[in-house]
Amino acid sequence: MSFQYKNPTSSTIINGPVSVTRESDTGVIFSVNSIGGYMEVWNLADLEWVIPQTIYDNGGPVNFSGNVIPISFVCGGYVPYSPPVINQLNLNNDGISSGRRRLGMLVFVQENLTTYQYTIPNYNSLWNVAETDGSIYDSGGSGYAVLNDTAGGAALIDAWTGSTIEGVSGVTKNNARWRIADLNDTFVTGGTYYSATTSLDLYNNDGTSVTITGFTGTVTGGTYNSGTGTLTLNNSDGSSVNVSGFTSGGGGSPLSVGDGTTTVANVTGMTFSGASVIDNGGGNVTINFSGGTGTSGTSGTDGSSGTSGTSGTDGSSGTSGTSGTDGSSGTSGTDGTSGTSGVSGIDGSSGTSGTDGSSGTSGTDGSSGTSGTDGTSGTDGSSGTSGTDGTSGTDGSSGTSSS
């Protein structure tokens, strides 16, 4: 039978609500004493679950005050035992809660002002495999016990005992038990344009990204609206393209743009120079940055030289004519202006390194068998009857008790 969710119950049933008097300043229960729900803790370390060394070595229930949000777990111990050790995870009858943890619960951490959600994404599959392997035992409707005596059981226990936190020690969203909760507060944190593929990647604060491809045409400018999460690109022909394939919301800067050296925050508008755009429909565009170096202007032409004057004629005995004046020189042409250089594309950001997988937990020993019951005691023999009185007869002797 595959995993089936049940509304949780317990051996203690309350037939009415629990409350305090109107004038009381006392609450009913601390949030961290609940099973699942919404809780608040101070440090990131409060999300972790550990087995103290003495219990790890000698075995027994993991009851440790340092575990703020614990699970119900029995460790088999390692000293003086030798592996394989049988460990036992106890689940409530809903199948998705153990101790004070419940799948989907939210916990706010004061240390970094962030809310996390407890998640095992492939839970249904893990449960079904462990059940098929025979490692899940139904405790008469009150809950389940999961043992690591098979591969399926070990995998389900590993999922519950892991306390990896997104963004801590290189842990990513995909392999974290505690994920940064999506509370509809996503926004664009930056972007990278790749000139080789003519694609634009826009990054959100929740780790997701949107890739925009197929840019053509000439982009003369653009505006990013952080309220609607829309990027409007204006074309040289008067048309515009609205890009709405990414999320945006409150909190943080509306947009941060960087080129690897300089990063500008609170960007509410962008202008693309020397670029072209193609409207692919559905909010998908391609921007092609194709600007280059401008050409030099042409040199001006030299002016023409002036003509020489004619010589005067000789008189009979007259004086010589005056020489003609030289023509004035032409003015030189002005130099042409140099063209503007095209803008260079920014380098793409490097990918993050993968994290090491967490080590599996050790199994615990199975529970000892119960002692046999004592045999029943034999019954006492009946008392003998008293003798009859003689004329002056003696009393009859008393009967002895049987053993």
VMD Tcl script that draws the C-alpha trace (Angstrom):
set ca {
  {0.00 0.00 0.00}
  {1.44 3.38 -0.98}
  {1.73 6.33 1.40}
  {-1.63 7.64 2.61}
  {-1.93 10.80 4.69}
  {-4.00 10.71 7.89}
  {-5.18 13.57 10.06}
  {-3.06 13.13 13.21}
  {-4.43 11.84 16.52}
  {-2.81 10.90 19.83}
  {-3.62 8.81 22.90}
  {-4.64 11.95 24.80}
  {-7.94 13.40 23.58}
  {-9.11 16.89 24.61}
  {-12.86 17.28 24.28}
  {-12.85 21.06 24.57}
  {-10.61 24.03 23.83}
  {-7.80 25.04 26.16}
  {-7.78 28.71 27.17}
  {-6.74 31.19 29.85}
  {-8.74 33.81 31.76}
  {-9.34 37.15 30.07}
  {-7.09 39.01 32.47}
  {-4.28 36.42 32.33}
  {-0.93 37.38 30.84}
  {0.08 33.71 30.36}
  {0.06 31.87 27.05}
  {-1.03 28.28 26.51}
  {2.06 26.85 24.76}
  {5.38 27.99 23.33}
  {5.49 27.78 19.53}
  {8.60 25.58 19.59}
  {6.71 23.01 21.69}
  {4.19 22.44 18.90}
  {4.35 19.75 16.22}
  {4.97 21.65 13.00}
  {3.16 24.91 12.30}
  {5.01 28.23 12.54}
  {7.87 28.66 15.00}
  {10.52 31.23 15.83}
  {14.13 30.49 16.87}
  {17.14 32.69 17.47}
  {20.04 31.05 15.58}
  {20.52 29.04 12.40}
  {22.05 26.34 14.61}
  {18.62 25.87 16.21}
  {17.46 24.24 12.97}
  {20.02 21.45 13.31}
  {19.45 18.04 14.91}
  {22.33 16.11 16.47}
  {22.94 12.89 18.41}
  {25.11 13.44 21.53}
  {28.27 11.33 21.50}
  {27.32 9.26 24.56}
  {23.99 8.25 23.00}
  {25.70 7.66 19.64}
  {28.17 5.29 21.31}
  {25.88 3.47 23.75}
  {22.47 3.75 22.10}
  {19.06 4.79 23.35}
  {16.39 7.44 22.68}
  {17.84 10.75 21.50}
  {16.47 13.05 24.20}
  {18.77 16.07 24.11}
  {17.96 19.62 25.27}
  {20.27 21.04 22.61}
  {17.86 19.94 19.87}
  {15.39 22.85 19.71}
  {13.15 21.19 17.08}
  {13.84 17.45 17.58}
  {12.58 14.28 15.92}
  {11.67 11.03 17.74}
  {14.64 8.72 17.21}
  {16.19 5.69 18.91}
  {19.90 5.14 18.27}
  {21.24 1.58 18.24}
  {24.67 2.55 19.57}
  {28.14 1.55 18.43}
  {30.08 0.64 21.56}
  {30.57 -2.26 22.15}
  {28.37 -3.22 19.20}
  {29.55 -3.67 15.65}
  {27.72 -2.46 12.52}
  {25.21 -2.97 11.14}
  {23.34 -1.15 13.92}
  {19.57 -0.82 13.80}
  {18.20 2.69 14.25}
  {14.50 3.49 14.66}
  {12.61 6.60 13.54}
  {9.19 7.11 15.15}
  {6.52 8.91 13.09}
  {3.10 10.09 14.20}
  {0.09 8.47 12.56}
  {-0.16 11.26 9.96}
  {3.05 9.85 8.50}
  {4.62 13.29 7.98}
  {5.60 14.35 11.51}
  {8.13 13.17 14.09}
  {8.93 14.75 17.42}
  {8.29 18.46 16.87}
  {9.04 18.49 13.14}
  {6.39 18.28 10.44}
  {6.80 18.53 6.69}
  {5.98 22.02 5.44}
  {6.50 23.76 8.79}
  {7.89 27.32 8.77}
  {10.57 28.62 11.15}
  {11.70 32.25 11.37}
  {15.39 32.68 12.32}
  {16.17 35.93 14.10}
  {19.91 35.67 13.38}
  {19.51 36.47 9.68}
  {15.83 37.57 9.62}
  {14.91 34.73 7.25}
  {12.05 32.20 7.26}
  {12.84 28.57 6.36}
  {10.54 25.66 5.43}
  {11.16 22.00 6.34}
  {11.01 20.02 3.10}
  {11.55 16.46 1.84}
  {10.54 16.88 -1.83}
  {10.48 13.19 -2.86}
  {8.78 12.00 0.32}
  {6.03 9.92 -1.27}
  {8.57 7.94 -3.30}
  {10.87 7.40 -0.28}
  {7.93 6.13 1.79}
  {6.71 3.69 -0.87}
  {10.17 2.18 -1.38}
  {10.72 1.75 2.38}
  {7.27 0.18 2.74}
  {7.90 -2.22 -0.16}
  {11.23 -3.20 1.43}
  {9.39 -4.00 4.69}
  {11.04 -1.35 6.87}
  {7.87 0.51 7.97}
  {5.86 -0.94 10.86}
  {2.35 0.27 11.77}
  {2.02 0.69 15.53}
  {-1.66 -0.18 15.64}
  {-2.85 3.11 14.18}
  {-1.01 5.29 16.72}
  {2.03 5.83 14.52}
  {4.81 4.19 12.55}
  {8.29 2.87 13.27}
  {10.87 3.03 10.47}
  {14.03 0.88 10.67}
  {17.21 1.13 8.61}
  {17.30 -2.63 8.06}
  {16.87 -2.20 4.28}
  {18.10 0.30 1.70}
  {14.63 1.86 1.47}
  {14.33 2.24 5.24}
  {17.81 3.76 5.51}
  {17.01 6.31 2.79}
  {13.80 7.44 4.54}
  {15.62 7.77 7.89}
  {18.46 9.73 6.25}
  {15.92 12.20 4.88}
  {14.49 12.86 8.36}
  {17.82 13.02 10.21}
  {19.34 15.50 7.74}
  {19.32 19.16 8.79}
  {21.01 20.85 5.82}
  {20.17 24.55 5.48}
  {20.00 26.44 2.18}
  {22.88 28.90 1.87}
  {24.88 27.41 4.77}
  {28.16 25.54 4.09}
  {27.52 25.61 0.35}
  {24.14 23.86 0.55}
  {21.82 24.74 -2.35}
  {18.02 24.82 -2.47}
  {17.83 21.43 -4.22}
  {19.65 19.46 -1.50}
  {18.51 21.37 1.61}
  {16.07 20.08 4.24}
  {15.54 23.65 5.45}
  {14.81 25.81 2.40}
  {14.37 29.57 2.33}
  {10.59 29.92 2.30}
  {8.90 31.45 -0.74}
  {6.59 34.03 0.84}
  {5.84 35.81 -2.46}
  {8.73 38.19 -1.77}
  {10.86 37.45 -4.84}
  {12.60 40.18 -6.77}
  {15.26 40.62 -9.45}
  {18.78 40.90 -8.01}
  {20.83 41.21 -11.23}
  {21.34 40.03 -14.77}
  {23.93 38.98 -17.35}
  {23.89 39.44 -21.13}
  {25.76 36.84 -23.21}
  {26.76 38.32 -26.57}
  {27.79 34.95 -28.00}
  {24.28 33.50 -27.58}
  {22.41 36.84 -27.63}
  {20.62 35.89 -24.41}
  {19.89 37.85 -21.23}
  {19.71 36.05 -17.85}
  {17.83 37.82 -15.04}
  {18.37 36.49 -11.48}
  {15.82 36.43 -8.63}
  {16.56 36.45 -4.91}
  {15.00 32.99 -4.49}
  {17.66 31.38 -6.67}
  {15.53 31.13 -9.83}
  {16.37 32.85 -13.10}
  {14.72 33.81 -16.39}
  {16.52 33.63 -19.75}
  {15.45 36.04 -22.51}
  {16.64 35.23 -26.05}
  {16.14 36.28 -29.67}
  {17.05 39.98 -29.57}
  {17.05 41.94 -32.90}
  {16.22 45.50 -34.03}
  {17.64 48.64 -32.45}
  {17.03 49.26 -28.77}
  {17.03 52.96 -27.87}
  {16.28 52.59 -24.17}
  {14.27 50.77 -21.57}
  {12.54 50.98 -18.20}
  {12.24 48.37 -15.45}
  {9.10 48.60 -13.26}
  {9.84 46.91 -9.92}
  {6.20 47.10 -8.88}
  {4.89 45.04 -11.80}
  {8.09 43.11 -12.50}
  {8.05 44.32 -16.15}
  {11.00 45.40 -18.31}
  {9.99 47.67 -21.23}
  {12.49 47.94 -24.13}
  {11.99 50.80 -26.61}
  {12.84 50.32 -30.30}
  {14.08 52.89 -32.80}
  {10.90 52.52 -34.87}
  {8.74 53.76 -31.99}
  {7.53 50.32 -30.90}
  {8.28 48.74 -27.54}
  {8.55 45.25 -26.08}
  {7.36 44.35 -22.57}
  {9.32 41.59 -20.83}
  {7.31 40.01 -18.02}
  {8.81 36.53 -17.70}
  {10.41 37.17 -14.30}
  {9.16 37.87 -10.79}
  {9.47 40.97 -8.71}
  {8.15 42.06 -5.36}
  {8.71 44.07 -2.23}
  {11.87 43.98 -0.24}
  {15.39 44.70 -1.42}
  {16.46 46.78 -4.39}
  {14.26 46.74 -7.48}
  {17.28 45.79 -9.62}
  {21.08 45.59 -9.30}
  {23.22 45.59 -12.43}
  {26.95 44.91 -12.56}
  {29.68 44.41 -15.15}
  {32.11 42.46 -12.94}
  {33.81 45.66 -11.71}
  {31.06 48.11 -10.88}
  {27.64 47.21 -9.46}
  {24.76 49.72 -9.39}
  {21.82 49.08 -7.01}
  {18.28 50.50 -7.07}
  {18.17 50.49 -10.87}
  {14.71 51.50 -12.10}
  {15.57 52.07 -15.76}
  {18.01 50.73 -18.35}
  {19.14 52.17 -21.70}
  {20.75 49.93 -24.33}
  {23.02 51.74 -26.80}
  {24.10 50.26 -30.12}
  {21.78 47.24 -29.76}
  {18.96 45.60 -31.69}
  {15.87 43.77 -30.44}
  {13.52 41.05 -31.75}
  {10.04 40.61 -30.29}
  {9.51 36.85 -30.02}
  {6.05 37.24 -28.52}
  {4.81 36.30 -25.08}
  {7.21 38.71 -23.37}
  {10.26 37.01 -24.91}
  {12.79 39.18 -26.73}
  {16.31 38.93 -28.08}
  {18.76 41.84 -27.63}
  {21.77 41.94 -29.95}
  {24.53 44.32 -28.97}
  {26.29 45.00 -32.29}
  {27.92 48.43 -31.81}
  {31.51 48.88 -33.09}
  {34.22 51.51 -33.37}
  {33.26 54.62 -35.40}
  {35.18 55.59 -38.59}
  {37.40 58.71 -38.79}
  {36.06 61.76 -40.62}
  {37.56 62.76 -44.03}
  {40.29 65.40 -44.23}
  {39.44 68.80 -45.70}
  {40.79 69.77 -49.22}
  {43.55 72.34 -49.73}
  {42.55 75.72 -51.14}
  {43.70 76.69 -54.72}
  {46.71 78.97 -55.20}
  {46.20 82.55 -56.54}
  {47.25 83.49 -60.19}
  {50.29 85.62 -60.91}
  {49.77 89.22 -62.23}
  {50.83 90.19 -65.85}
  {53.97 92.13 -66.46}
  {53.67 95.75 -67.75}
  {54.70 96.68 -71.37}
  {57.86 98.58 -72.10}
  {57.41 102.29 -73.07}
  {59.49 103.96 -75.70}
  {61.60 104.98 -72.90}
  {58.92 104.23 -70.36}
  {59.24 102.61 -66.99}
  {58.76 98.91 -66.37}
  {55.28 97.72 -65.39}
  {54.59 96.64 -61.91}
  {54.50 92.94 -61.12}
  {51.10 91.33 -60.37}
  {50.29 90.36 -56.80}
  {50.20 86.71 -55.74}
  {46.76 85.20 -55.19}
  {45.81 84.36 -51.65}
  {46.16 80.69 -50.51}
  {42.98 78.61 -49.97}
  {42.01 77.65 -46.43}
  {42.53 74.04 -45.27}
  {39.42 71.86 -44.76}
  {38.41 70.88 -41.18}
  {38.98 67.30 -39.90}
  {35.94 65.03 -39.69}
  {34.72 63.93 -36.22}
  {35.59 60.40 -35.03}
  {32.75 57.86 -34.63}
  {31.77 56.61 -31.13}
  {33.03 53.22 -29.99}
  {30.51 50.35 -29.57}
  {29.73 49.14 -26.03}
  {31.28 45.89 -24.94}
  {29.17 43.05 -23.51}
  {29.63 42.16 -19.79}
  {31.15 38.91 -18.69}
  {28.85 36.13 -17.48}
  {28.90 35.21 -13.80}
  {30.64 32.02 -12.72}
  {28.52 29.04 -11.57}
  {28.50 28.06 -7.88}
  {30.39 24.99 -6.73}
  {28.45 21.85 -5.77}
  {28.30 20.85 -2.09}
  {29.35 17.62 -0.46}
  {26.54 15.18 0.35}
  {25.70 14.62 4.04}
  {26.82 11.41 5.71}
  {24.19 8.79 6.47}
  {23.28 8.10 10.14}
  {24.22 4.85 11.84}
  {21.61 2.22 12.60}
  {20.57 1.19 16.14}
  {20.25 -2.22 17.78}
  {16.83 -3.82 17.86}
  {14.96 -3.85 21.19}
  {15.56 -6.75 23.62}
  {12.96 -9.51 23.92}
  {10.54 -9.47 26.90}
  {11.17 -11.72 29.89}
  {8.95 -14.76 30.41}
  {6.17 -14.62 33.12}
  {6.52 -16.45 36.45}
  {4.55 -19.69 36.96}
  {1.42 -19.63 39.22}
  {1.75 -20.73 42.87}
  {0.03 -23.97 44.07}
  {-3.25 -23.72 46.06}
  {-3.38 -24.39 49.80}
  {-4.78 -27.79 50.93}
  {-8.09 -27.88 52.83}
  {-8.02 -28.02 56.65}
  {-8.85 -31.36 58.39}
  {-12.15 -31.71 60.36}
  {-12.15 -31.66 64.16}
  {-12.75 -34.97 66.00}
  {-16.03 -35.53 67.85}
  {-16.12 -35.14 71.58}
  {-16.04 -38.45 73.57}
  {-17.66 -38.94 76.86}
  {-14.56 -37.37 78.05}
  {-12.96 -37.66 74.60}
  {-9.94 -35.81 73.37}
  {-9.98 -33.16 70.69}
  {-9.31 -34.32 67.13}
  {-5.97 -33.37 65.64}
  {-5.81 -30.48 63.16}
  {-5.22 -31.25 59.44}
  {-1.98 -30.19 57.95}
  {-1.83 -27.71 55.08}
  {-0.70 -29.09 51.73}
  {2.24 -27.47 50.05}
}
mol new
graphics top color blue
foreach p $ca { graphics top sphere $p radius 0.5 }
foreach p [lrange $ca 0 end-1] q [lrange $ca 1 end] { graphics top cylinder $p $q radius 0.2 }
display resetview
